[in-house]
Amino acid sequence: MAHLCGLCLALRSDHGQFARVVTNYDGLIVSVLTEAQTERTPGQRRTAGPCPLRSMRTAPVARGEGARLAAAVSLVLASAKVRDHVADRDGLLARRPVAAAARRVAASWDRAGARTGAQLGFDTAVLVDAVDRQTGIELLAGPGTPLLTVTEPTETATAAAFAHTAVLAGKPRNAEPLAEAGRLFGRLAHLLDAVEDQEADAASGAWNPLTATGTSRAEARRLADDALRGVRLALGDAEFTDGRLAHVLLAHELRRSVDRAFATDVCSHRSGGLLTASGEPGTRPTGSFGPPPGNPYAPTGPGGPSGPRPPEPPRDRRGLVMGCLVWAGLACTCQMCCGTFEDPWSRQRREGLCSQCDCGDCCDGCDACSNCCDCCSCCDGCDCGCDC
């Protein structure tokens, strides 16, 4: 919460009240990584005034270069998302006056993000270039196009942002492993969006990476699991002053995001696989990923990929402006922080950040934690009763 509020307040301080609408959970990881590599000082926190998202309570919030870098990155990427919605003529953006106003907002965010980035020594042009290339790649992609070709621009953008946290923290040796972690984090973000939105995109006729390239859910899951392992290995190669929060977010919570997207629920630290490369059921080694036996809605359940699917209510995606209005309403009722809520744009059910920050299942599946270090090799600070 300190980093989420720090990102929000950095956006307000540098770019005005309206810029706070681009506050997002992914962006705060940049702030977390910067702080994780530096010595803790009183100047890294300040007491913020009452806010509706905190039930009008004061709170210590993150401040400094990490929060400002997160703000710059969030602004540039949000401007790209606005332009994408304008190009797709989503919702109210199909109307010319609204689209013109949205383009002006996106352009101002681009300039503001570039200005803050330059003050921090970060060239946001790499983000803008990645977004521009993304559009061209999507136009050319078709059946048989490797999915990683489509995710590459996102990977490049997040790798640059993660690597620059090492520069801000004065740990240049961390730049390479954090760039690798960022690359794989970007891949996961792109994959999970594609998986979660595939049915809605099919219903609305929107472009989806999995559908366009003919990639199966089984292959998407394999790529996601490989990326998860890669993120953890890359974090292990980086030197942190206090990497506990980074580990919780990029190991535990990232794994939970994958499990939610693919409708599975397994231990964050187990390895192995359930699906073969062809998507058929494979043997279940000890501590494997994938759905539990008998799950009728999993790709490997009865009937295979063509088996029954769980009933879902139809989702009608909101446009950018209406979504922002809903976001403001949710923020004022604190549901985005401390409850469950409907995503302002996709209408999917989400959990607030407070309910997700739990490391209690760190060593699930370990024999009373006696074998914790076998399944949980990087649990520093997880408080699971072992010394691994």
MOMOHU-V832771 format. One record per pair of residues at least 24 apart in sequence whose C-alpha atoms are under 7 Angstrom apart, sorted by sequence separation. I is the first residue (numbers start at 1). GAP is how many residues later the second one is. D is the distance in Angstrom with one decimal. If there is no record, write none. Layout:
I;GAP;D + I;GAP;D
//
This chain:
4;24;5.7 + 82;24;6.3 + 130;24;6.7 + 158;24;5.0 + 159;24;4.5 + 3;25;5.8 + 158;25;5.8 + 130;26;6.8 + 264;26;6.0 + 265;26;6.7 + 319;26;6.7 + 79;27;4.3 + 130;27;6.2 + 155;27;6.9 + 156;27;6.0 + 264;27;4.8 + 318;27;4.8 + 3;28;6.4 + 155;28;4.2 + 158;28;5.5 + 317;28;5.6 + 318;28;6.6 + 3;29;6.7 + 155;29;6.4 + 191;29;7.0 + 317;29;4.8 + 79;30;5.9 + 127;30;5.0 + 317;30;6.5 + 35;31;6.8 + 79;31;6.3 + 126;31;6.5 + 155;31;4.4 + 34;32;5.2 + 154;32;5.3 + 155;32;5.5 + 315;32;6.2 + 76;33;6.2 + 154;33;6.7 + 75;34;5.5 + 76;34;5.1 + 31;35;4.2 + 75;35;6.8 + 30;36;6.4 + 31;36;4.9 + 151;36;5.7 + 188;36;5.9 + 76;37;5.6 + 75;38;5.6 + 31;39;5.8 + 151;39;6.2 + 188;39;6.7 + 30;40;5.4 + 73;40;6.7 + 72;41;4.2 + 28;42;6.1 + 72;42;7.0 + 122;42;7.0 + 27;43;5.4 + 184;43;5.3 + 72;44;5.9 + 72;45;5.9 + 184;46;6.9 + 185;46;7.0 + 27;47;5.8 + 184;47;6.2 + 69;48;6.5 + 181;49;7.0 + 181;50;4.6 + 80;51;6.5 + 22;52;6.4 + 22;53;6.5 + 181;53;5.5 + 180;54;6.3 + 181;54;6.7 + 6;55;5.1 + 5;56;5.9 + 6;56;4.6 + 22;56;6.2 + 178;56;6.6 + 6;57;5.7 + 10;57;6.2 + 177;57;5.0 + 178;57;6.9 + 218;57;6.6 + 2;58;6.2 + 3;58;6.3 + 10;58;5.7 + 177;58;6.7 + 219;58;6.8 + 2;59;4.1 + 3;59;5.2 + 2;60;5.3 + 7;60;5.1 + 11;60;5.5 + 177;60;6.1 + 178;60;6.9 + 6;61;5.9 + 10;61;6.3 + 177;61;5.9 + 218;61;5.0 + 7;63;6.4 + 7;64;5.8 + 174;64;5.2 + 174;65;6.5 + 196;65;5.8 + 147;66;6.6 + 192;66;6.8 + 195;66;6.5 + 146;67;7.0 + 145;68;5.4 + 143;69;6.0 + 144;69;5.6 + 192;69;6.3 + 142;70;5.3 + 143;70;4.2 + 144;70;6.6 + 141;71;6.8 + 142;71;4.9 + 143;71;5.1 + 141;72;6.6 + 268;94;6.8 + 15;97;6.7 + 267;97;5.9 + 267;98;7.0 + 270;105;6.0 + 269;106;5.5 + 269;107;5.6 + 248;111;6.8 + 200;115;6.7 + 34;131;4.9 + 38;131;5.7 + 30;132;6.3 + 33;132;6.4 + 34;132;6.8 + 37;132;5.9 + 34;134;6.9 + 30;135;6.8 + 34;135;5.9 + 244;136;6.4 + 244;137;5.7 + 39;202;6.2 + 37;203;4.6 + 38;203;5.9 + 36;204;5.7 + 37;204;5.0 + 36;205;5.8 + 37;205;6.8 + 36;206;5.0 + 36;207;5.1 + 36;210;7.0 + 33;213;6.3 + 32;214;6.3 + 91;227;6.5 + 92;227;6.1 + 91;228;4.2 + 90;229;5.5 + 53;278;5.5 + 52;279;6.9 + 53;279;5.9 + 55;279;6.7 + 52;280;5.2 + 53;280;7.0 + 54;280;6.7 + 53;281;4.7 + 52;282;6.7 + 53;284;6.9
//
